[in-house]
């Protein structure tokens, strides 16, 4: 079948496929599209018959995209994004609609989410879809068109994406009030490394390294997934933890945590990555700018709370 004929014959079915591919459910897609589940299932079958191959792996009522389906979803999502960019020129409000934003680690709660809420208050038509993804999943989501804007601790330089360094945030080694190092100054790297640590899990939302240099040995007693859990463990006093300074300002002010004076850990760089088309949207540029502003403000706040951070 000629490509032109194939495109014309399948064109009206593609939105149905994309809805099922992105919601993962025939019933959810039927509600989103305003048609019956039977009509959704019939459309999927017609599309697969015309393409000559299945797009889903079926198990009972469960649908899971296979390799061909993943490729099709990525292609259609990219086409939809390009259409959205074109239609944006005719919108009186450039912040209208859904924007999918992903972040990892400490970036979400203290930088990305506050920036999104700020923009939402200014532009009621703006509807951010905020996702917490492990860094290894952000790159895949960008390539598949599942995410429009992403923030991470490492540069993502995949083909078709635009990556920019937008700032950094500081981290430090912390202990709770009952720890033997609480209030101590002048500790060296070797002494601190011999203490048991709470560290990020090797999988999950908080999968990125916490900022402790890989070349420095240390003892890891427990791994946790969420940043909030790492803060709680450190406050208990038995274990040390490397934590973003901005995340524990209140705990330090209450005396629940103490920041050890050494070692001086390098700041964590922050990168904003968009798809090539997503970078053209004014809302993507605005989100990047607001997060950058919050990173700069956080450096000033952390420096004021922890004078050691002012040293070069």
N, C-alpha and C positions, 0 to 999 in steps of 0.2 A: 504494500500500500504506500502511495506517495505521501511524503511528509505533510504536504499541504492538505491533502484529503484527511489524513489521520488527525491533524490539528483541528480541522473543522468538525470532524465527527466526535471528537472527545472534549471539545472546548467547554461545553456546558456542564460536563461532569467533573471538571477539575476542582471547582470550589468545594464540592461535596467530599472529594478525596482529601483535600487539604484540611477541611474541618475535622474529619475523622482522624487524620494523621496527627493533628495537633492536640485534639482532645483525648484521643485514645479510646473513644467510645462512640458506638453508633447512636445510642440514645442521647448522649450529650450533643453530638453533631446535629441530630434531628431537632433538638430544642433550639440550637443556635441558628439553624437554617429555616426553621418554621415548616418542616415537612415531616412526614411520618418515618419511623425507623425502617419500615419496609421499603419505602422509597429510597432511603439512604443505602440500604443493603443492595437493592436492585441496581442502583447507579454504580456502586463499586464493582459489581459483577460485570456490568456492561463495559466499564472502563478496562477491567482486566482482560475481558474477552477480546476487545479491540486491540489491546497492546500485545496480546498473545502470551502473557505471563502473569502470575499472581504478584500482588504488591504487598500482601499481608500473609503472615503465618497465623492460621486459625486453630484455636483450641477451644471447642465449645463456643461460648459467646465472646471469648477473648480474642482480640485482634492485636497483632504485633507486627510492625513494619519489618519486612525482610530487606535485603540489600537493595533490590530494585526499588522498593517503596521508599527507602531512605533517600536514594538518589532522586527520585521523582519529587519527594517533598522538598528537598533542597532547591531544586530547579524552579518549582512553582512558587515557593516562598520568595526566592530572589526576584522572580517576575512580578509578584505582588508588591514587593518593596519598591521596585522601580516604578510601577504604576502609582503607588502612594506618593512618591516624590513628585511625579508629574502633576497629580491632583492637588498636591499641597499648594501649588501656585494659585489655585482658584479658591482656597480657603481663606476667609477673612481672619480667622484665628489660627496662626501657625502652630499653636500648641494643642490642636484638637486631635483626639484619638489616643490609641494605646501605644505606649513605647515600652519595650521589654528591656529591662536593665538588670545586669548580673554583677555580683560582687563576691569576693571571697574574704575569709578571715575577718579581721577587725574593721575592714573598710565599710561594711554594710551599716552597722549600728551607729557609727560615729561620724561618718562622712557622707555616704551615698544616700541612705534613707532620709536624714535630715534635709539634704539638698532637694530630694524629690518632694518631700512634704512642703517645703518652702515654695517650690514652683507650682505645686498643686493649689496652694492657697492663693497664688497670684493669677493662676489660669484655671478656672473651674472645669474647663473642657478637657484639660490634660488628665490622662488616665494612665499612670505608670504601673507597669506589671513588674514588680521587683522580685528577683530570684536570688537565692543564695546557692552558689555553685562552687564546687572544688575547682581549683585552677585548671586541672587537667581536663575538666568538662567544659570550661568556658570556651576554649579554642574550638572544640567540636561544635558547641552550640552556635557560635558565630558562623562557622563554615556552613552549617545546615540552615542558617537563617532563623534560628529559634531565639536569638538575642540580637537586639539592635545596638546597645551600648554596654560595654563591659569594663569593669575596673579590677585590676589585679596587681600583685606585687612583682610580677615579672613581665617583660615585654612579650607580646604575642605578635609574631611577624609572619602569619600565614598569608598565602596569596589571597588577594581580594579584600584584605583588611587594612585599616589605617590605625597605627598605634603611635601614641604620643606620651612621653613622660610629662606628668602634670604636677609633680611635687613629691613629698616624702613625709613620713611620720617616724617619730623616735620610739625606741623600745628600751626597756631596762630589766634588770634582774630584781625580783621582789620576794620578800618573805613576810610572813605574818608575825603578829605581836609575840607569840610564844616561841618563835624560832630563836636559836642561839645567836644568830647573826643580827637580830633586830637591834637597830640603833648603832651597830658597829660601823666604823669607818676604816679605810686603809686596807681592806681585804684585797688579795690578789686573785688572779684568774685561777691559779692552781687550787687555792683553798676553796673557792666557790665551786669549781668543777667537781670536787670530791663530795659535795653535798647531793643528796637525792633531789631530782627535779620532777615536776609535772611538765609534760611536753605534749605538743599536738599529736593527735592520732595520725597514723599513716594513711587513713582514708576518711572520707566524710567531708563535712562542710569546712572544717578548720584544718584542711589537709596541707596547707602551705607551711614551710618551716617557720619557726617563731622568731628567728633572728639570731639565735646562738650560732656563731661560726662553726661550720662543719669540722674545721681543723682543730677545734678546741675540745678535748675530751670532757665528758660529764657523765654522771649516773642518772639514768631515767628510771624512776620508780613507778610512774603511772602515765598513761596517755589518755587524753580526753578529746572529744570531738568539738565541743563548743567553747568559745572564748569565755563565756560566763562561767562555765564549769572550771576552767583554769584559774580564774580569779577567785572562785570560792575555795578551791583547793589551797591556793597560796594563803588565803586569809586564815585557814585552819592552823597554819603555823608549822606543820611538819616538813613540808616540801617547798623548794624554791620554784619560781616560774618566771619565764621571760614574757613580759606583757607590754602591750602598747601603752605608753605613758598617758595618752589622752583617755584611755579606758578606765584608769584607776585613780583619777584625780580625787574623786570623792572618798574612796577608801583610804587614800593617804591623808587627806584632810581630817578624817575621823581617827587616824592612828591605827587603822586596821592593817595597813601594809606599810612596809619600809622599803625604799629603793636603795639597793646597795651601790656604793660609790664606784665600784669596779666590778666587772670590766666595762669599759666604754664601748657599747655595741654600736655598729654602724646603723644609720637610719635606713628604714625600709622605703625603697622607691615605689611610687605608685604610677601605674600606666592606665590610660584610657584607650580602649580599642573599639572601633566601630567597623561595620562592613563598609565597603566602598561607597554604597548608595546611602547608607545610614548617616555617614559623615556629612552629607549635604543637607540634612534636615536641621532647621534652626533649633528644634527642641533638643537634638543631640548635642549641639554646640553649647546650648544653655546649660544642660546637665553637666557637661565637662567643666564649664566655667565655674559653676556653683561648687562642685566638689573641689576644684583647685583652690577656691577661696577658703573653703573650710579647712583644707590641709594647711594653708598658711596661717589661719587663725589658731589652729590647734598647736602649731609650733610655738607661737607666742604664749599660749596658755600653759603649755607644758614647761616651757623655759622659765616662766614665772614661778611655777610650782616646784620645779626641780632645778636649782641653779647650776648643777653640774652639767646640764644639757647645753649651757652656753659656751662651754669649752670647745675649741675646734678639734 
